[in-house]
Amino acid sequence: MKILFTICGRSGSKGIKNKNLKEFLGFPLPFYTVSIIDLFMKSNEQHGCDIVLNTDSDELIALFKKKLRIPIEIVERAPELGKDNTPKVHVIQNSYLVIKERLKKKYDLIIDLDITSPLRTLKDLETLVEKKFDSDADVVFSVTDSRRNPYFNMVMKTDRGYVRVIKSNFNARQEAPEIYDMNASMYAYSPEFLLSGKGIFEGKCDIIKMMDTAVLDIDHENDFELMEVIAKYLFDKDQNMSIIKNNIDGLIRNN
């Protein structure tokens, strides 16, 4: 089976300046994403894998070209795909189309890994791949258990004051439907669905669950600092996490 891994990063950031270039516990943040792909390829040699970086950042392109040993295709993002309201799925689709034509390959699966989610395990990624091939879903994405539930303890403002987001008579959270948070860490697409141009929820979706403390939304400097605190703890305590960081050394050029 042939798998295309996409890494998508825009230049600049409204919340954190040059977020995709920042160092995270001694290494550039995007190198954690490259590291887990490298570990997957080493552990799953039966798959043919390629990696593509799609970006409009000259600095990010230079970082990948000058610092990394591992071969990575570069797609320079068109201006129309770099707007604030551009759906990421359009960027992933563009990556697939360009690399498919450039390398003259057919892929069975396209996997997007978010740059700002450095805390993943190899097992998470392998589970995503297995779930996608074992199910008839168009898209499989990662989630965490939700800490709040719109049927029970989430409210919104209305003309009549504050009410539950979804009207219900549940008296305990355990009675409410099970809810998950999309953590935006990993997505696996079938090529056919990606080319359809449909949004994620216009197709059939399936999920894999990840540790709920492993992914935070990094929108402000304090989010970044908190993620580093969590990461340091997990790297010290969990070998499945630390192997991702430890693997980065071997991916970096010495010169």
N, C-alpha and C positions, 0 to 999 in steps of 0.2 A: 504494500500500500504506500502511496505517496502522500506526504503531508506538507503543506505550506504553512509556516509559522509567520504571522504578521506582527510587527512591532510598530505602532503608530504614535508619533509625537509631534505636536505643533511647536513652533517657535514661540517664545515668550510665555507668559502666564499672568492672568489677572490677579490671582491670589498670592502666588509665590513666584518671584522673579526667576526666570530660567529654571523652573522646577525640574524639567527633564534633563538638566545638566548638573544638578546639585549632587554633592557627595553624600552618601548614606553609609555611615559607619565605616568610612575609609575608602569606599569605592563609588564611582558614579552610579546613580540610582538605576539607569537602564541596564547596567551590567548584570544585575540580579535576574532580570528577565532573560538575558542571553544565557546566563549560567544554567538556569533550569532547562532551557531548550537543549543546551549542550549535554547535560546529564541525561535527558530523555533520549537523545540520539545515541549516546554511548550504551545505554541500557536496552535499547530497542533497535538494534541494527537491522532487524528484518524490515523496518520501514525506511523508505527513501525520503529524506527530509531536506527542505530548503528553508532559509530564513530571509525575510525581506524587511527592511526599515523603510517606512514611508514617512517623510517629513519635509517641512519647508525650512528647516533650521540648518544653516551652513555649519554652525558650531557642533550640532549633533552628528551631522555627517562626518565632519573632521574627527570627532571623538571616536566614532566607530572605526573609521579607516585607519587612523594612526595608532590606536591603542589595542585593538582586538586582533588576535590571531585567526579566529574562526571566520570562515568566509560568509559574508552577509551581502545580499543584493540590496542596492539602494534605489528607491523610487523617489524622485524629487516631486513633492506634492504641488499640484496645480493650484493657483490662487483661489479658484472657485471651490476647492475642497478644503480650504484653510480658514473658512469663516466660523464665527462663534456658533452659528446655528446649523452647521453642516453635520448631518448624522454620521457617526463613526462608521456605520456599516457601509456607507458609500466609499469611504477611504479604504476599507478592507476589500471591497469589491474591485476598486481601482488597482490595488496592490496585486490581487489575484490575476486580473486581466493582463497587466503589464508583464508580470513574471511568467505567466503561462505562455505568452507570445515570445518573450525574450529567451527563455530556456527551452522552448518547444516541448513542454511537459504537460501531462494531464495529472491533476491532483484528485485524490479521493476525499480529501478533508482539508479545510482551512481553519487554522486555530489562531485566534487573536489573544495575545497576552498583554495586559495593561502595564505600561511602564511604571505607574505609581503604586503598584502592588508587589512589593519585593518579598513579601512573606507568603510563600507557597511551598509545598513539598512536592517531590517527584511523584509521590503517590497521588496527590491531587491531580496532577497533569495526566498521569496514566489512567486514573479513574475517568477523567473527562473523555479521553480517547476511547476507552472501552465502552463507556455509556453511549457515545455517539454511534459506534459501530454495532452495538447490540440493540439499539432502539430504532424506531422508524421516524424519530423526530427530525425536523428540519434544522433545529438549532438546539444545542445543549449548552447551558451556561451555569456558572458557579453562583451559589447562594450561601447565606448563613441563616441560622435561626433568628427570627425577628425578636427584638426586645419589647416591641409594642404591637398591639393588634387592633386594627381599625374596627373590628366588631365589638371590642371590649374597652380598651383604655387609650384610644386616640379620639380627639375631638376637633371640631372645626366651627368657625364662627358662621352664624346664620342670622336672619332677621329676628329669629325667636331666641337668640342667645347662642350658647355653645351646646352642640349636640354631638353624639357619636358620628364618626366619619361614615360608618355604615350602620343603618338602623338595625337594632337587634334587642332581644330581651335576655341576653346571656348574663348570668350573675357571677360567673367565674371564667377566668381565661381558658381553663381546660375545656369548657363547653364550646368555645368558639372554634371556627375552622383554623387549621394550622396555617400559619403565615410565615413567609420567608423574605429576607432582604436580598435583593440583587446586589452583589458586592463588586460588580464590574471588573473582576479579576481575570476571568477566562471565558472565552466563547468558542464553540466548535460549530462550524457551518458545513453543510453539504454544498458542493459547488453549484448544483442546480438551483438551490434556494437563493444563494448569494447572487446569482445572475438574474434572478427573477425581479430584483429591484424592490421586493416587498420589505416591510418593516418586520422586526423580529416576531412580534405578536400576531402577525398575519399568517404565520406558519405554525406548525406544531412544535411546542417547546418541551424540553425535559431539563432536569437539573442534576447537579452534584452538590453536596454540602461540604463546606469548608469550615475550619475553626473560626468562630465568630470574632475572636480578638485579633485575627491575623491581618485583617484589611480594614483600614480607615480611609475616609475621604480626605485626601491631602489638599486642602484649599487655602490654608493659612499656615504661617510659620509655626504656630503652636501645634498644629496637626502634625507637621513634619517632625518636630521635636518629640512629641508623644509617641509617634511611630518608631522613632529611634530607640526610645526607652523600652517599648514593648519588644522590639526586634533584639536588642541586646540581651534581654531576659530569655527570649526564646532560643537565641543562638547559643546561649550558655547552657540551657536546660534540655534542649531537644536536638538530637543528632540529625533528625530528618530535616530540620530547619537549617542547622549550621552547615550542613554539607553544601548548600546552595552558595553561601558566602565563601566558604573555604575553596570552592571550585574556581572562583573568579581569578585567583592568582595565576592559574595555569592558562587562562584565556588572554592575559595581557602581555603585550610585547615588552621586551626588556629595554629596547632603545627608546 
